[in-house]
């Protein structure tokens, strides 16, 4: 779904969501989020702010940069990030104790420029042949999703060959435009960020190679806005919010 339509869906959110903490003083929440959550969180920001009175300041980034940012002591109140962030012990310690709340998940796929021939990627062997035949591949290696893509290349035994073909992008939303402009023949990443004008989905990864990346949420251990941060997390699990997450090409929870 395109960004304008996604925003339209967000604007049409019902007023059924009633904040349980309406007596809270309005806060400006500093949010850290995975780059692949850009579309749904941007679409949900205005409805949340209207419903709660709180304001959101969202910093989107890749997993390695998020870990570095958190470990550097950068102030934040709440995060919606790849679960891989919590595999770093130092980063995990910056969050309040207790379980995280999963917000969204999404699998991996491949895109090609609109109108271009689509290779067969239905089996691991066919996928391998398609990757080796492509002169260039756009993705973001320095991210949780990119790390998994790299592991898939390793499983297929083509990791070295793919290094020479890789057109590294600075952020997930730049992958599809790079393919649309012909800077790369194919894009490989999380499927929700591959939906864009000028490209078409070749297909998801073969079942044997498919995996979902989970985006989970937690409150910062040292935030002064813990109640407001929990309000945001609660909002992201409401039917209204999950409808936007679905519209962005992700599976809620």
Protein Blocks (a to p, Z undefined) as FASTA:
>chain_A
ZZklmmmmmmmpcfkbccfklmpccddddddddfklmmmmmmmmmmmmmmnopacddddd
dfklmmmmmmnopacfbdcddfklmmpmklmmmpcedddddfbdcdddddddehiacddf
kbfklmmmmmmmpmbdcddfbafklmmmmmmmmmnopmmmmmmmpccdfbfklmmmmmmn
opafbdcddfklmgcghiacfbdcdfklgccddddddddfkbcklmmmmmmmmmmmgmkl
mmmmmmnopaeZZ
